[in-house]
Each structure stands twice: as structure tokens, then as C-alpha cells.
Amino acid sequence: MKEKIKNWLKPVLFTAGGALVGLAYYYFVRCPTGACPLTSNPFITMAYMGFIGWLLSGIFGKGCSGSCNTQ
């Protein structure tokens, strides 16, 4: 059970961190006219940045521990 939690902990934390970065981005870079599709709505900004955070969590994975075939 603990191994399953460890496998999901990093993607969840990166996604939550990305959503918080998205909220800060919306707050500081907000589009006052509403014409900017990314920054006109905080939920869209948070979802987009959360997705980027989730993608980044895969980059910082464990990788291969000597048992990979790269051929």
C-alpha cells in the first residue's frame, strides 16, 4: 500500500503545485479585457498549469536502475 502511495505522491504534488502557480499567474498577470483565453478565467489557468506540472512530474522520475534496454 505504501508503495502505491509513493508512486502517486510526486504527480499529485506537482499537479497541485502547478495549479497554485496557475492561480498566482492569474492573479498577477490577469487579462482585464477578458480577451486572453488563458488568463481570463482562473480555473482554466489553474487547469493548464496543473497539467504542465503533471507533465513535469514525469521528467523527474526515477528512470532506469540498470535494467533498461535502450536498443
Biopython code that builds the backbone (N, CA, C, O; Angstrom):
import numpy as np
from Bio.PDB.StructureBuilder import StructureBuilder

atoms = [
    (1, "MET", "N", (0.818, -1.197, 0.000)),
    (1, "MET", "CA", (0.000, 0.000, 0.000)),
    (1, "MET", "C", (0.863, 1.263, 0.000)),
    (1, "MET", "O", (0.565, 2.225, -0.708)),
    (2, "LYS", "N", (1.947, 1.254, 0.807)),
    (2, "LYS", "CA", (2.803, 2.436, 0.863)),
    (2, "LYS", "C", (3.508, 2.669, -0.470)),
    (2, "LYS", "O", (3.768, 3.814, -0.839)),
    (3, "GLU", "N", (3.815, 1.611, -1.182)),
    (3, "GLU", "CA", (4.471, 1.758, -2.485)),
    (3, "GLU", "C", (3.531, 2.425, -3.488)),
    (3, "GLU", "O", (3.966, 3.226, -4.315)),
    (4, "LYS", "N", (2.254, 2.095, -3.412)),
    (4, "LYS", "CA", (1.269, 2.720, -4.300)),
    (4, "LYS", "C", (1.132, 4.215, -4.000)),
    (4, "LYS", "O", (0.997, 5.026, -4.916)),
    (5, "ILE", "N", (1.167, 4.570, -2.723)),
    (5, "ILE", "CA", (1.097, 5.983, -2.345)),
    (5, "ILE", "C", (2.336, 6.716, -2.820)),
    (5, "ILE", "O", (2.241, 7.846, -3.299)),
    (6, "LYS", "N", (3.506, 6.085, -2.694)),
    (6, "LYS", "CA", (4.748, 6.704, -3.149)),
    (6, "LYS", "C", (4.727, 6.934, -4.657)),
    (6, "LYS", "O", (5.261, 7.935, -5.134)),
    (7, "ASN", "N", (4.125, 6.030, -5.407)),
    (7, "ASN", "CA", (4.067, 6.178, -6.860)),
    (7, "ASN", "C", (3.193, 7.357, -7.281)),
    (7, "ASN", "O", (3.455, 7.978, -8.312)),
    (8, "TRP", "N", (2.165, 7.675, -6.506)),
    (8, "TRP", "CA", (1.243, 8.746, -6.874)),
    (8, "TRP", "C", (1.529, 10.061, -6.181)),
    (8, "TRP", "O", (0.947, 11.084, -6.543)),
    (9, "LEU", "N", (2.411, 10.061, -5.192)),
    (9, "LEU", "CA", (2.652, 11.270, -4.421)),
    (9, "LEU", "C", (3.293, 12.373, -5.265)),
    (9, "LEU", "O", (2.852, 13.521, -5.210)),
    (10, "LYS", "N", (4.318, 12.045, -6.038)),
    (10, "LYS", "CA", (5.009, 13.069, -6.820)),
    (10, "LYS", "C", (4.111, 13.691, -7.883)),
    (10, "LYS", "O", (4.085, 14.918, -7.980)),
    (11, "PRO", "N", (3.367, 12.919, -8.695)),
    (11, "PRO", "CA", (2.471, 13.566, -9.670)),
    (11, "PRO", "C", (1.391, 14.430, -9.030)),
    (11, "PRO", "O", (1.038, 15.478, -9.570)),
    (12, "VAL", "N", (0.870, 14.006, -7.899)),
    (12, "VAL", "CA", (-0.167, 14.793, -7.226)),
    (12, "VAL", "C", (0.420, 16.100, -6.707)),
    (12, "VAL", "O", (-0.202, 17.154, -6.837)),
    (13, "LEU", "N", (1.612, 16.037, -6.119)),
    (13, "LEU", "CA", (2.237, 17.256, -5.610)),
    (13, "LEU", "C", (2.612, 18.205, -6.738)),
    (13, "LEU", "O", (2.431, 19.416, -6.605)),
    (14, "PHE", "N", (3.130, 17.686, -7.843)),
    (14, "PHE", "CA", (3.480, 18.540, -8.973)),
    (14, "PHE", "C", (2.228, 19.168, -9.590)),
    (14, "PHE", "O", (2.252, 20.333, -9.988)),
    (15, "THR", "N", (1.142, 18.406, -9.671)),
    (15, "THR", "CA", (-0.101, 18.942, -10.224)),
    (15, "THR", "C", (-0.663, 20.033, -9.320)),
    (15, "THR", "O", (-1.089, 21.081, -9.806)),
    (16, "ALA", "N", (-0.667, 19.798, -8.018)),
    (16, "ALA", "CA", (-1.156, 20.817, -7.084)),
    (16, "ALA", "C", (-0.261, 22.054, -7.114)),
    (16, "ALA", "O", (-0.753, 23.182, -7.067)),
    (17, "GLY", "N", (1.049, 21.842, -7.192)),
    (17, "GLY", "CA", (1.968, 22.974, -7.294)),
    (17, "GLY", "C", (1.746, 23.768, -8.566)),
    (17, "GLY", "O", (1.777, 24.999, -8.555)),
    (18, "GLY", "N", (1.523, 23.058, -9.664)),
    (18, "GLY", "CA", (1.246, 23.734, -10.926)),
    (18, "GLY", "C", (-0.043, 24.537, -10.866)),
    (18, "GLY", "O", (-0.121, 25.636, -11.414)),
    (19, "ALA", "N", (-1.056, 23.987, -10.201)),
    (19, "ALA", "CA", (-2.317, 24.722, -10.060)),
    (19, "ALA", "C", (-2.131, 25.976, -9.214)),
    (19, "ALA", "O", (-2.727, 27.013, -9.501)),
    (20, "LEU", "N", (-1.308, 25.885, -8.178)),
    (20, "LEU", "CA", (-1.039, 27.075, -7.365)),
    (20, "LEU", "C", (-0.250, 28.114, -8.160)),
    (20, "LEU", "O", (-0.500, 29.312, -8.029)),
    (21, "VAL", "N", (0.687, 27.669, -8.972)),
    (21, "VAL", "CA", (1.416, 28.594, -9.843)),
    (21, "VAL", "C", (0.448, 29.235, -10.837)),
    (21, "VAL", "O", (0.557, 30.424, -11.135)),
    (22, "GLY", "N", (-0.494, 28.450, -11.345)),
    (22, "GLY", "CA", (-1.501, 28.987, -12.256)),
    (22, "GLY", "C", (-2.377, 30.034, -11.593)),
    (22, "GLY", "O", (-2.729, 31.038, -12.214)),
    (23, "LEU", "N", (-2.733, 29.804, -10.329)),
    (23, "LEU", "CA", (-3.534, 30.793, -9.598)),
    (23, "LEU", "C", (-2.740, 32.082, -9.392)),
    (23, "LEU", "O", (-3.283, 33.177, -9.537)),
    (24, "ALA", "N", (-1.466, 31.953, -9.057)),
    (24, "ALA", "CA", (-0.625, 33.138, -8.896)),
    (24, "ALA", "C", (-0.455, 33.855, -10.232)),
    (24, "ALA", "O", (-0.454, 35.085, -10.281)),
    (25, "TYR", "N", (-0.312, 33.100, -11.301)),
    (25, "TYR", "CA", (-0.178, 33.695, -12.630)),
    (25, "TYR", "C", (-1.440, 34.466, -12.996)),
    (25, "TYR", "O", (-1.368, 35.568, -13.539)),
    (26, "TYR", "N", (-2.591, 33.883, -12.698)),
    (26, "TYR", "CA", (-3.855, 34.580, -12.963)),
    (26, "TYR", "C", (-3.951, 35.857, -12.143)),
    (26, "TYR", "O", (-4.391, 36.893, -12.643)),
    (27, "TYR", "N", (-3.543, 35.780, -10.898)),
    (27, "TYR", "CA", (-3.668, 36.937, -10.003)),
    (27, "TYR", "C", (-2.755, 38.078, -10.434)),
    (27, "TYR", "O", (-3.167, 39.238, -10.412)),
    (28, "PHE", "N", (-1.515, 37.766, -10.829)),
    (28, "PHE", "CA", (-0.551, 38.810, -11.146)),
    (28, "PHE", "C", (-0.545, 39.244, -12.610)),
    (28, "PHE", "O", (-0.202, 40.390, -12.898)),
    (29, "VAL", "N", (-0.914, 38.363, -13.545)),
    (29, "VAL", "CA", (-0.815, 38.667, -14.972)),
    (29, "VAL", "C", (-2.198, 38.792, -15.598)),
    (29, "VAL", "O", (-2.312, 38.856, -16.822)),
    (30, "ARG", "N", (-3.200, 38.827, -14.824)),
    (30, "ARG", "CA", (-4.595, 38.827, -15.261)),
    (30, "ARG", "C", (-4.844, 39.667, -16.516)),
    (30, "ARG", "O", (-4.222, 40.710, -16.713)),
    (31, "CYS", "N", (-5.748, 39.201, -17.344)),
    (31, "CYS", "CA", (-6.141, 39.911, -18.564)),
    (31, "CYS", "C", (-7.424, 40.698, -18.250)),
    (31, "CYS", "O", (-8.490, 40.096, -18.122)),
    (32, "PRO", "N", (-7.342, 42.006, -18.125)),
    (32, "PRO", "CA", (-8.512, 42.779, -17.700)),
    (32, "PRO", "C", (-9.632, 42.830, -18.729)),
    (32, "PRO", "O", (-10.788, 43.028, -18.356)),
    (33, "THR", "N", (-9.330, 42.659, -20.004)),
    (33, "THR", "CA", (-10.380, 42.750, -21.017)),
    (33, "THR", "C", (-11.142, 41.448, -21.185)),
    (33, "THR", "O", (-12.262, 41.455, -21.696)),
    (34, "GLY", "N", (-10.569, 40.346, -20.770)),
    (34, "GLY", "CA", (-11.209, 39.046, -20.957)),
    (34, "GLY", "C", (-10.959, 38.442, -22.319)),
    (34, "GLY", "O", (-11.551, 37.416, -22.656)),
    (35, "ALA", "N", (-10.096, 39.055, -23.111)),
    (35, "ALA", "CA", (-9.814, 38.564, -24.457)),
    (35, "ALA", "C", (-8.744, 37.481, -24.470)),
    (35, "ALA", "O", (-8.629, 36.740, -25.446)),
    (36, "CYS", "N", (-7.976, 37.380, -23.421)),
    (36, "CYS", "CA", (-6.913, 36.367, -23.345)),
    (36, "CYS", "C", (-7.524, 35.044, -22.872)),
    (36, "CYS", "O", (-8.045, 34.980, -21.758)),
    (37, "PRO", "N", (-7.474, 34.005, -23.677)),
    (37, "PRO", "CA", (-8.149, 32.764, -23.292)),
    (37, "PRO", "C", (-7.525, 32.077, -22.077)),
    (37, "PRO", "O", (-8.229, 31.408, -21.322)),
    (38, "LEU", "N", (-6.233, 32.230, -21.882)),
    (38, "LEU", "CA", (-5.580, 31.532, -20.769)),
    (38, "LEU", "C", (-5.756, 32.269, -19.444)),
    (38, "LEU", "O", (-5.995, 31.635, -18.417)),
    (39, "THR", "N", (-5.646, 33.563, -19.450)),
    (39, "THR", "CA", (-5.671, 34.314, -18.189)),
    (39, "THR", "C", (-7.001, 34.996, -17.900)),
    (39, "THR", "O", (-7.090, 35.764, -16.942)),
    (40, "SER", "N", (-8.027, 34.742, -18.687)),
    (40, "SER", "CA", (-9.312, 35.387, -18.429)),
    (40, "SER", "C", (-10.122, 34.648, -17.371)),
    (40, "SER", "O", (-11.027, 35.233, -16.776)),
    (41, "ASN", "N", (-9.819, 33.386, -17.127)),
    (41, "ASN", "CA", (-10.562, 32.575, -16.180)),
    (41, "ASN", "C", (-9.562, 31.860, -15.258)),
    (41, "ASN", "O", (-8.649, 31.198, -15.752)),
    (42, "PRO", "N", (-9.714, 31.978, -13.930)),
    (42, "PRO", "CA", (-8.737, 31.337, -13.048)),
    (42, "PRO", "C", (-8.757, 29.813, -13.132)),
    (42, "PRO", "O", (-7.720, 29.177, -12.946)),
    (43, "PHE", "N", (-9.908, 29.219, -13.407)),
    (43, "PHE", "CA", (-9.985, 27.760, -13.473)),
    (43, "PHE", "C", (-9.251, 27.215, -14.695)),
    (43, "PHE", "O", (-8.614, 26.164, -14.625)),
    (44, "ILE", "N", (-9.341, 27.921, -15.800)),
    (44, "ILE", "CA", (-8.617, 27.497, -16.996)),
    (44, "ILE", "C", (-7.121, 27.613, -16.766)),
    (44, "ILE", "O", (-6.362, 26.720, -17.144)),
    (45, "THR", "N", (-6.690, 28.707, -16.150)),
    (45, "THR", "CA", (-5.275, 28.905, -15.877)),
    (45, "THR", "C", (-4.752, 27.848, -14.918)),
    (45, "THR", "O", (-3.663, 27.312, -15.121)),
    (46, "MET", "N", (-5.516, 27.543, -13.875)),
    (46, "MET", "CA", (-5.093, 26.536, -12.910)),
    (46, "MET", "C", (-5.057, 25.147, -13.538)),
    (46, "MET", "O", (-4.142, 24.370, -13.265)),
    (47, "ALA", "N", (-6.040, 24.826, -14.376)),
    (47, "ALA", "CA", (-6.050, 23.513, -15.026)),
    (47, "ALA", "C", (-4.878, 23.365, -15.986)),
    (47, "ALA", "O", (-4.243, 22.312, -16.041)),
    (48, "TYR", "N", (-4.593, 24.420, -16.739)),
    (48, "TYR", "CA", (-3.487, 24.363, -17.692)),
    (48, "TYR", "C", (-2.152, 24.204, -16.975)),
    (48, "TYR", "O", (-1.341, 23.357, -17.349)),
    (49, "MET", "N", (-1.924, 25.009, -15.954)),
    (49, "MET", "CA", (-0.657, 24.923, -15.229)),
    (49, "MET", "C", (-0.564, 23.632, -14.414)),
    (49, "MET", "O", (0.530, 23.098, -14.231)),
    (50, "GLY", "N", (-1.684, 23.133, -13.930)),
    (50, "GLY", "CA", (-1.678, 21.838, -13.253)),
    (50, "GLY", "C", (-1.299, 20.721, -14.206)),
    (50, "GLY", "O", (-0.584, 19.794, -13.826)),
    (51, "PHE", "N", (-1.771, 20.801, -15.436)),
    (51, "PHE", "CA", (-1.402, 19.816, -16.454)),
    (51, "PHE", "C", (0.089, 19.891, -16.770)),
    (51, "PHE", "O", (0.748, 18.862, -16.922)),
    (52, "ILE", "N", (0.616, 21.104, -16.866)),
    (52, "ILE", "CA", (2.050, 21.281, -17.099)),
    (52, "ILE", "C", (2.838, 20.700, -15.917)),
    (52, "ILE", "O", (3.864, 20.051, -16.122)),
    (53, "GLY", "N", (2.374, 20.923, -14.700)),
    (53, "GLY", "CA", (3.022, 20.345, -13.520)),
    (53, "GLY", "C", (2.998, 18.832, -13.550)),
    (53, "GLY", "O", (3.982, 18.186, -13.189)),
    (54, "TRP", "N", (1.883, 18.261, -13.976)),
    (54, "TRP", "CA", (1.787, 16.804, -14.079)),
    (54, "TRP", "C", (2.779, 16.263, -15.117)),
    (54, "TRP", "O", (3.414, 15.231, -14.901)),
    (55, "LEU", "N", (2.903, 16.968, -16.239)),
    (55, "LEU", "CA", (3.874, 16.549, -17.246)),
    (55, "LEU", "C", (5.301, 16.645, -16.712)),
    (55, "LEU", "O", (6.124, 15.772, -16.986)),
    (56, "LEU", "N", (5.593, 17.683, -15.964)),
    (56, "LEU", "CA", (6.933, 17.838, -15.397)),
    (56, "LEU", "C", (7.240, 16.772, -14.359)),
    (56, "LEU", "O", (8.408, 16.440, -14.154)),
    (57, "SER", "N", (6.239, 16.233, -13.707)),
    (57, "SER", "CA", (6.490, 15.183, -12.717)),
    (57, "SER", "C", (7.046, 13.924, -13.378)),
    (57, "SER", "O", (7.771, 13.160, -12.740)),
    (58, "GLY", "N", (6.717, 13.703, -14.637)),
    (58, "GLY", "CA", (7.254, 12.545, -15.345)),
    (58, "GLY", "C", (8.709, 12.718, -15.743)),
    (58, "GLY", "O", (9.435, 11.735, -15.893)),
    (59, "ILE", "N", (9.140, 13.959, -15.914)),
    (59, "ILE", "CA", (10.529, 14.217, -16.274)),
    (59, "ILE", "C", (11.453, 13.897, -15.114)),
    (59, "ILE", "O", (12.562, 13.403, -15.315)),
    (60, "PHE", "N", (11.002, 14.177, -13.904)),
    (60, "PHE", "CA", (11.829, 13.979, -12.729)),
    (60, "PHE", "C", (11.594, 12.614, -12.094)),
    (60, "PHE", "O", (11.650, 12.483, -10.871)),
    (61, "GLY", "N", (11.334, 11.602, -12.905)),
    (61, "GLY", "CA", (11.100, 10.252, -12.413)),
    (61, "GLY", "C", (12.388, 9.546, -12.038)),
    (61, "GLY", "O", (13.482, 10.092, -12.186)),
    (62, "LYS", "N", (12.242, 8.333, -11.555)),
    (62, "LYS", "CA", (13.394, 7.533, -11.144)),
    (62, "LYS", "C", (14.238, 7.102, -12.331)),
    (62, "LYS", "O", (15.459, 6.991, -12.227)),
    (63, "GLY", "N", (13.584, 6.860, -13.457)),
    (63, "GLY", "CA", (14.312, 6.377, -14.614)),
    (63, "GLY", "C", (14.638, 4.903, -14.458)),
    (63, "GLY", "O", (13.987, 4.192, -13.693)),
    (64, "CYS", "N", (15.630, 4.457, -15.174)),
    (64, "CYS", "CA", (16.036, 3.058, -15.122)),
    (64, "CYS", "C", (17.110, 2.869, -14.067)),
    (64, "CYS", "O", (17.991, 3.711, -13.892)),
    (65, "SER", "N", (17.021, 1.769, -13.384)),
    (65, "SER", "CA", (18.032, 1.465, -12.371)),
    (65, "SER", "C", (18.937, 0.335, -12.842)),
    (65, "SER", "O", (19.190, -0.620, -12.108)),
    (66, "GLY", "N", (19.414, 0.454, -14.059)),
    (66, "GLY", "CA", (20.343, -0.537, -14.569)),
    (66, "GLY", "C", (19.704, -1.674, -15.338)),
    (66, "GLY", "O", (20.416, -2.518, -15.883)),
    (67, "SER", "N", (18.375, -1.725, -15.400)),
    (67, "SER", "CA", (17.712, -2.843, -16.062)),
    (67, "SER", "C", (16.993, -2.423, -17.339)),
    (67, "SER", "O", (16.073, -3.109, -17.785)),
    (68, "CYS", "N", (17.399, -1.314, -17.924)),
    (68, "CYS", "CA", (16.731, -0.811, -19.129)),
    (68, "CYS", "C", (17.413, -1.323, -20.390)),
    (68, "CYS", "O", (18.637, -1.422, -20.466)),
    (69, "ASN", "N", (16.589, -1.642, -21.368)),
    (69, "ASN", "CA", (17.098, -1.949, -22.698)),
    (69, "ASN", "C", (16.848, -0.738, -23.580)),
    (69, "ASN", "O", (15.696, -0.393, -23.846)),
    (70, "THR", "N", (17.886, -0.104, -24.027)),
    (70, "THR", "CA", (17.730, 1.098, -24.866)),
    (70, "THR", "C", (18.074, 0.790, -26.312)),
    (70, "THR", "O", (18.429, 1.695, -27.068)),
    (71, "GLN", "N", (17.977, -0.456, -26.704)),
    (71, "GLN", "CA", (18.294, -0.826, -28.086)),
    (71, "GLN", "C", (17.064, -0.791, -28.940)),
    (71, "GLN", "O", (17.135, -1.074, -30.136)),
]
sb = StructureBuilder()
sb.init_structure("model")
sb.init_model(0)
sb.init_chain("A")
sb.init_seg("    ")
for serial, (resi, resn, name, xyz) in enumerate(atoms, 1):
    if name == "N":
        sb.init_residue(resn, " ", resi, " ")
    sb.init_atom(name, np.array(xyz, "f"), 0.0, 1.0, " ", f" {name:<3s}", serial, name[0])
structure = sb.get_structure()
